[in-house]
Amino acid sequence: MSRKGGRSNNRREEKSDLPPMNEEIPFDEVRCLSDDGTQHGIIPKLSAIKLANEAGLDLVLIVPNAKPPVAKIMDYGKFKYQAEKKKKEAKKNQKTITIKEIKLSVKIAENDIAFKVKQALDFLKKEYHVKFRVFLKGREMGNPEAGKDVLIRVWEMVKDNGTMEKAPFFEGRHYNMTVLPMKK
């Protein structure tokens, strides 16, 4: 059955990522822990919620698969803020890798190779990974080593500015070689 208007319920989707808390916890009994590490043992959910309310905090289900499930009395807003902060910090420290692809052919002329190598050297200076690809067409498939020879000629021109990730390898109708920028 399709829905009219195509509107999605974003609140429900966002809420599904969050652990259940307070009255939303589907279990009758939980192993209850305090924010300071105090263990209250296995108690009914309503007693645990009462303890959380007295402390001015929330009861959050942290391990639903345990027997009995584990819930913790904590400041949920602070917990969520710290989790977001950790996620942003991890994203900030993450390094993205950009791969630039340079296409060559078996019958490429020397000046064209020089131009493509110049492009590759610019990419390597900008710390991009460069993937060289030689496409083999028609009768060139009868002698795929010609593609490897082109990549070896290119490698001789770029080896001072990069390191070869893998030796030239044959894949489908292509000979591929990836060159990484030099480590600083």
matplotlib code that plots the C-alpha trace (Angstrom):
import matplotlib.pyplot as plt

x = [0.0, 1.6, 1.4, 0.0, 2.2, 5.5, 6.0, 8.3, 8.1, 11.6, 11.0, 10.3, 13.3, 15.6, 14.1, 14.9, 18.6, 18.3, 18.2, 14.9, 14.6, 12.3, 8.8, 9.9, 12.0, 10.1, 11.3, 9.7, 13.0, 16.4, 19.9, 20.2, 23.5, 24.0, 25.9, 28.6, 29.0, 26.8, 24.9, 21.3, 21.0, 18.0, 15.0, 11.6, 11.6, 9.2, 11.5, 14.5, 12.5, 11.6, 15.3, 16.2, 13.5, 14.7, 18.2, 16.8, 18.2, 16.9, 16.9, 18.5, 18.6, 22.3, 22.5, 19.2, 20.5, 21.8, 19.9, 18.5, 18.8, 21.1, 19.8, 21.8, 20.7, 22.4, 21.9, 20.8, 21.3, 25.0, 25.5, 24.1, 26.2, 29.4, 28.6, 28.1, 31.4, 33.3, 31.8, 32.8, 36.3, 36.7, 35.4, 37.9, 40.8, 39.8, 41.8, 40.1, 41.8, 41.2, 42.0, 42.7, 42.5, 44.7, 43.7, 46.3, 46.3, 48.7, 49.4, 50.0, 52.8, 55.7, 54.6, 51.2, 52.8, 54.9, 51.7, 49.9, 52.9, 53.0, 49.3, 50.1, 53.0, 50.7, 48.2, 51.0, 52.2, 48.6, 48.8, 46.2, 46.5, 46.9, 45.5, 47.0, 44.7, 45.5, 42.4, 43.0, 40.8, 40.1, 43.3, 45.3, 43.8, 45.9, 49.0, 48.1, 51.8, 51.9, 49.7, 52.0, 55.0, 53.2, 52.7, 56.3, 57.4, 55.1, 56.5, 60.0, 59.0, 57.1, 59.0, 61.0, 57.7, 55.7, 55.5, 53.9, 51.0, 50.9, 52.8, 50.8, 48.0, 45.5, 41.8, 39.1, 40.2, 42.5, 46.0, 46.1, 48.7, 48.2, 50.9, 50.7, 52.4, 55.7, 55.5, 56.8]
y = [0.0, 3.3, 6.5, 9.7, 12.7, 10.8, 12.5, 10.6, 10.7, 12.0, 12.0, 8.3, 7.6, 9.7, 8.1, 4.6, 5.3, 6.3, 3.8, 3.5, 5.5, 5.8, 4.5, 3.4, 0.5, -2.7, -4.9, -5.3, -5.8, -4.3, -4.4, -0.8, 1.2, 4.8, 7.4, 7.3, 3.5, 2.4, -0.9, -1.1, -4.7, -6.3, -4.2, -3.5, -0.9, 1.4, 1.5, 2.3, 5.1, 6.4, 6.4, 8.3, 10.9, 11.4, 12.1, 14.4, 12.1, 9.6, 5.8, 4.7, 1.1, 0.5, -3.3, -4.7, -8.2, -9.0, -11.3, -9.2, -6.1, -3.3, 0.2, 3.2, 6.3, 9.2, 12.7, 11.7, 15.1, 15.2, 11.6, 12.5, 15.7, 13.8, 11.1, 13.7, 15.5, 12.2, 11.5, 15.0, 14.6, 11.3, 12.8, 15.7, 13.4, 11.2, 11.6, 11.4, 9.8, 11.1, 8.9, 10.5, 8.2, 8.7, 6.8, 5.6, 3.4, 1.0, 3.2, 6.4, 8.7, 9.8, 13.5, 12.3, 10.1, 13.2, 15.3, 12.6, 12.1, 15.9, 15.7, 12.8, 14.6, 17.6, 15.2, 13.5, 16.9, 17.6, 14.2, 12.5, 8.8, 8.3, 5.3, 4.7, 2.6, 1.2, 0.1, -2.8, -2.7, -5.4, -7.1, -5.5, -8.2, -10.7, -9.1, -7.6, -7.3, -4.2, -2.5, -3.5, -2.1, 1.3, 1.4, 0.4, 3.4, 5.7, 4.3, 5.1, 8.8, 9.1, 6.8, 9.7, 11.4, 8.4, 4.8, 2.0, 0.5, -2.6, -3.7, -3.4, -6.0, -7.1, -6.8, -7.4, -5.3, -3.0, -3.0, -1.0, 0.6, 2.8, 5.3, 6.8, 10.1, 10.0, 9.9, 13.1]
z = [0.0, -1.1, 0.9, -0.6, -0.7, -0.2, 3.1, 5.5, 9.3, 10.1, 13.9, 13.9, 11.7, 14.0, 17.1, 15.9, 16.2, 19.8, 22.7, 24.5, 27.7, 30.7, 29.9, 26.3, 27.8, 26.8, 29.8, 33.2, 35.0, 34.4, 35.9, 37.0, 37.2, 38.3, 36.5, 39.2, 38.8, 41.7, 41.0, 42.2, 41.1, 39.2, 40.0, 38.3, 35.5, 37.4, 40.5, 38.3, 36.6, 40.1, 41.1, 37.9, 38.5, 42.1, 40.8, 38.0, 35.3, 32.7, 32.7, 29.4, 28.1, 27.2, 26.7, 25.6, 24.7, 28.2, 30.6, 32.3, 30.1, 31.5, 32.0, 33.3, 35.1, 33.3, 31.9, 28.4, 26.9, 28.0, 26.8, 23.4, 23.2, 24.0, 21.5, 18.7, 19.8, 19.5, 16.1, 14.8, 16.2, 14.4, 11.2, 11.5, 11.9, 9.0, 5.8, 2.4, -0.5, -4.0, -6.9, -10.3, -13.3, -16.4, -19.5, -22.0, -25.1, -26.6, -29.6, -27.7, -29.0, -26.8, -26.6, -25.4, -22.8, -21.7, -21.4, -19.3, -17.1, -16.5, -15.4, -13.1, -11.5, -10.7, -9.1, -7.1, -5.8, -4.6, -2.8, -5.0, -5.9, -9.6, -11.5, -14.9, -17.2, -20.6, -22.5, -25.0, -28.1, -30.7, -31.9, -29.0, -26.8, -28.7, -27.2, -23.7, -22.8, -25.0, -22.4, -19.6, -21.6, -21.9, -18.1, -17.5, -19.7, -17.7, -14.4, -15.4, -15.8, -12.5, -10.1, -8.6, -7.4, -6.3, -5.1, -7.0, -5.0, -7.2, -10.2, -13.5, -13.5, -16.1, -15.4, -18.0, -21.0, -19.0, -17.7, -14.5, -12.3, -9.2, -8.1, -4.6, -3.6, -1.8, 2.0, 3.6]

ax = plt.figure().add_subplot(projection="3d")
ax.plot(x, y, z, "-o")
ax.set_aspect("equal")
plt.show()
